[in-house]
Amino acid sequence: MNVVFLKEKIDTEIKLHHLAALYRLIINNEDEKNAKKILDLYKKQQKEEVIISFAGHFSAGKSSMINALLENDILPKSPIPTSANIVRITSGGGYARVYFRDEQPIQFTEPYDIDRIKAYSKDKNAIKQIDISTSQKIIPKGCYIIDTPGIDAADDADRIMTEGSLHLVDIVFYVMDYNHVQSEVNLEFLKGLQDKSIPYYVIVNQIDKHDEQELTFKAFQQSIEQTFKQWNVYPEQIFFSSLTDTNATHNQFEAIKNKLFTFLNKKRNDLYTIEASVWQVMTEHKRFLEAKYEEMEIELSDEQANSLTDTSTIEEFNNQLSALLREPAEIEEQFIEELNQTLKNAYLMPAELRDIAESFLQSRQPDFKVGFLASKRKTDEARENRMENFLTALQKNMETAIEWKLREKFTNLLKVNKVSNTKLQQLVQKLGISLTSESILGKLKPGAKVNGEYVLNYTNEVANEIKSRYKKEALNLIGQIKEQQASANEQKIAETEEKLVELKKAHSQQLRVESLRNNLYEKVDQLEEQLKLNEVEKSTWEHINEAAEDLEVPIKMAEEKSNDYDTAGKIDRAAVVSEQINKQHKSMTTERVIDDVKKVIQTINDSPGFQAIVEDLKRKKAKLENQAYTIALFGAFSAGKSSFANALLGERVLPVSPNPTTATVNRINPVSENYPHGTVVIKVKDEETLKNDVKLITKNVSSKEGNLEELLEWIKKENIQQHAQLGNLYQSYLRAMLTGYEDMKEYIGGNLTVPIHEFPAYVSDEAKASFIESIDLYYDCSLTRQGVTLVDTPGADSVNARHTNVAFDYIKHADAILYVTYYNHALARADKDFLTQLGRVKDTFQLDKMFFIVNAADLAEDQTEINMVTNYVKEQLVQLGIRIPRLYPVSSKLSLKEKENNSQLNEDMQFFENEFNQFIHQDLSALTAHSAIWDMKRAYTNMAHYKESVNMDQQSKENFRLQLQDNQKTIAQLIDNTDTHIQEDQLIQKIDKQLHYVLERTSIQFHDLFKESFNPTTITESGKDAKPQLWKSLEQLIGYVGHELLQELRAVSLRVEAMGNNLAEEMYEYLIKTSNDIDGTLTFPKYEAADLTTPEFSVAFKSIDLGKFDKILSKFKNTKTFFAQNEKEKMKDRIYEQLEPLISNYLSENKSLITQDYLTQWDELVNTIKREMKKHLHQHTDSYLEMMSSDVNIEVINQKLSTLKVTLANHDVRMDENEQK
């Protein structure tokens, strides 16, 4: 139902009596929420209050802005989310009041502990509002400034829209962070203000972050204006401000202050008219009435009542019922009529038959004789023959004159009346009578003389008797037909009667619905009628004044006691570091290992039998000397990833801008012979990928087919890029593709190489970037010279649809992961999905390769504030499954500046780089280094055995040779016969358990996923109008669940891979130990983990039948019953009931895929290990045989042993010649 009788605006000047009348009407309509708003407006009008609200993105600096504007630290400041409640500020009282949801408010009198108020402000569930009234006259009388909770997601915005007293607000100042102007949540909120006709000003705060070298301020302004225009957002004015650098260029803080106090000092009527708010409340009340009446309609209506039921339909069904009831009698009448007509017209005794009858009658005369000398026998025979002749002729005439005609007519009547009973049809075909001698003998008149009159009378009597018998027989059959038809009609009659009852009920309901609608129309009309009143009754004034008095609740004075709410923790960096890493600093360095490997190779290279170890050591040395590291950079949009990358590189390589830029994967690679410094290689997406992008975006608009050019032509022609069903993210992407297609089409599916000065355009210009898959920049700097490739990935959230495509392969294969979050926006919502995935896989890696950066730490006022932020981030990371995170607060802006000026690097960045370099050059190399040390140890052991063999006599050598060969056979057989079924079973069990836990976690997470999709922001309509929103939310929910399942499967795969390598290493170590038990001289290299391949998983629910959810969504009535009366829980459960079998099937199918894939890889891994071990076994035997056959000076061996021993001592390895391992 959609009533549109309200005008678009109110022409009448609203006075107090209008508000009193509206209050009474709205409260009588049982709309307490909107009645309360009218009451608020009444009180505001009475007191002539001015209310100015500050809203904005969390940690954009709202509280600091208010403090600065009022030149007084009234509000607690914090770089992390602290205020979860609405704070109202005025002057004249000298107190702070805390209003609880379920308890009496308490008052703190100045001077009070601001930290105590700060602690209260964190609890949004128990506390409703905080009022602060300063004793200093800093705000004019009757004026209020409202500070609302920071907005980080749609549900925050909705909470402020619903609880933020916006109906009372005269002006809104919306504060944005310089780096988050284009956040979708910001733009949606501003549109909401605009829809409510609330004047608003935008303040872009923290412009001290602006760097003119990176982006001109004019270009920055233009990008904001363009985004606002695309969103149809038109603020009264846009201000730019900085609270930390008062001398910052373009700082308009004083202009903001002047504007604020101009408003505060104006008369209320000069500033604001209450009509817009009243109109908004009336509109909301109209929606309330619509929802209420729609709910009543739904309760009244059923499926039949959804279509119009008029009296003609009821009359039609009444006629059908009467017809069904009459039908058996009418059929009976038809049959009887045909029967009577047939019998009446039947001519049974024609002249021929009367002659035969006369002959028969004569034979029955007493004096009848045959012949002159007739015997009695012949006479009797003649009588019998004549009787038989009469009977036969009569029977034949009966059949033709009556029987056949009745059967034919009755059969036709059965067809006409659609009586299809087989038994009745058979009875009709058998309809007839049989004549016997008694039938004709019984009609004889004894003594009558045979003459013409007698013959006529006799035949008439016989004919009448026959017709009478036919009629009796036929009437019996007609009775059965009537009964059968009545029986057949019983169900139809019952159905028709039931339908009639439903129709009459529906018609009655329809009349009631029409009555309800008329009632609704009347009530909507009454709303406007209240505004035409010149005066109201005394009782109306009493009603609203009593309600206003009831709002005044008694205030309890606070006791001076310790703050139960205070949970602030302090933490210094040393403590953070000690918790972050429990690391033993190694004396070993990669350079020392390389030098010592060279020395060992030089020592043993000319010794017989050492060639296999020499080759192993050369390979390890080459790996250590040519280390290549991939460092993946992740983070939310505008967290400062590109800026941080530049700080690492020490030069301005990547373009930095507060606008969304990183729309592609950018790799900064070391230079090579083929790719000199400054080479930029751009890989452009192929046509199929671009087509899939477009089709995915437009799937809800149309299923258009064609090549890319045809699709883009269709988009342009139909203006699809402006289609209402597409979000602004997708609209922006399509616009970029349309703009860039002509320039980029020749490169689609290929590569292009451009000079470095063109690099920024391909990174940040969406018209180009929308076509690009990746960019490789070959750049010579101190970082890349160390073999580091830095990968800058798309941000997790922005106005660009593609920014959420973060590659799972980088998480798995990168040597290190740097996750950058922003100091003033530590762990915003966009971070959490990606961080949850990091938490899932963190423990699967051999090393903890994740580093978490809190960028822009230079915004902190002091070390305490830095500690507060890092402590908060750490707690958040732990909640997301990332235990003991390595966390570093840094300032990329400051660090880059210092590196460019060749000045001393700040302590925070220096600390991070030391830790990071330690990880890169020591921890990552440690596995290879330890393996090389192990091989050096093998060299010493073999050299000691070499010395022993040299000292053997010939017989001992022969015995040792035979023993070596026997051992080789035994160990080779041991390796071949090693069974790995137990390990296979362990892998299968691991997969089973992991996927079982995935199902359990999904069922638990479904609640939160449902809430993200179905909330008061996404579902705003009621009844049929809500259907598109419900379907959109359902599709989003299914998409979320599918994404989570895909992420879970990838995480399970990494866990299985880690377990596979662990099991393989255990088997390897077992075989080494068992082999050593057989041959103590045998040594093997260290196990090197295999790089197992992760299976490719398809997205869940690709071909889901959404029709199965139709009935579930149809249960939705309106937003009130859905949210307030918890109907959403029922819908959530019903949706999950439908999804659970699909989730189980998806996991089951992928369980088969994972199991088969990893068992195949396990077999290959085991075979590779066995093959390599047998290879080393053969090399060992050959080496020892070569040693024993060589002739060398024992002193040379002693010198080599001494050299090897000293070399190993460099790595804390103590050896003596008796060691056999």
Secondary structure as UniProt FT lines:
FT   HELIX           16..28
FT   TURN            29..30
FT   HELIX           32..47
FT   STRAND          50..57
FT   TURN            58..59
FT   HELIX           62..70
FT   STRAND          86..91
FT   STRAND          95..100
FT   STRAND          106..109
FT   HELIX           114..120
FT   TURN            121..122
FT   TURN            124..126
FT   STRAND          127..134
FT   TURN            141..142
FT   STRAND          143..147
FT   HELIX           154..163
FT   HELIX           166..168
FT   STRAND          171..177
FT   HELIX           178..180
FT   TURN            181..182
FT   HELIX           184..195
FT   TURN            196..197
FT   STRAND          200..205
FT   HELIX           207..209
FT   TURN            212..214
FT   HELIX           217..230
FT   TURN            231..232
FT   STRAND          238..240
FT   TURN            246..247
FT   TURN            249..250
FT   HELIX           253..265
FT   HELIX           268..271
FT   HELIX           275..300
FT   HELIX           304..306
FT   HELIX           311..345
FT   HELIX           351..363
FT   TURN            366..367
FT   TURN            372..373
FT   HELIX           376..398
FT   HELIX           399..403
FT   HELIX           404..416
FT   TURN            417..418
FT   HELIX           422..429
FT   HELIX           437..441
FT   TURN            442..443
FT   TURN            446..447
FT   HELIX           452..530
FT   TURN            531..532
FT   HELIX           538..551
FT   STRAND          556..557
FT   TURN            564..565
FT   HELIX           573..580
FT   HELIX           590..604
FT   TURN            605..606
FT   TURN            608..609
FT   HELIX           611..625
FT   STRAND          629..635
FT   TURN            637..638
FT   HELIX           641..649
FT   STRAND          665..669
FT   TURN            677..678
FT   STRAND          679..684
FT   HELIX           687..698
FT   TURN            699..701
FT   HELIX           708..718
FT   HELIX           720..722
FT   TURN            724..725
FT   HELIX           728..744
FT   HELIX           745..747
FT   TURN            748..749
FT   STRAND          751..754
FT   HELIX           756..758
FT   HELIX           759..764
FT   HELIX           766..769
FT   TURN            770..771
FT   STRAND          772..778
FT   TURN            782..783
FT   HELIX           784..786
FT   STRAND          788..792
FT   HELIX           801..804
FT   HELIX           808..813
FT   STRAND          816..822
FT   HELIX           823..825
FT   TURN            826..827
FT   HELIX           829..841
FT   HELIX           842..844
FT   STRAND          850..855
FT   HELIX           857..859
FT   HELIX           863..879
FT   TURN            880..881
FT   STRAND          886..889
FT   HELIX           892..900
FT   TURN            901..902
FT   HELIX           907..918
FT   HELIX           919..923
FT   HELIX           924..950
FT   HELIX           954..977
FT   HELIX           981..1013
FT   TURN            1016..1018
FT   HELIX           1023..1026
FT   HELIX           1027..1078
FT   TURN            1080..1081
FT   TURN            1100..1103
FT   HELIX           1106..1109
FT   HELIX           1110..1114
FT   HELIX           1120..1124
FT   HELIX           1127..1189
FT   HELIX           1194..1209
FT   TURN            1210..1212
FT   TURN            1217..1218
//
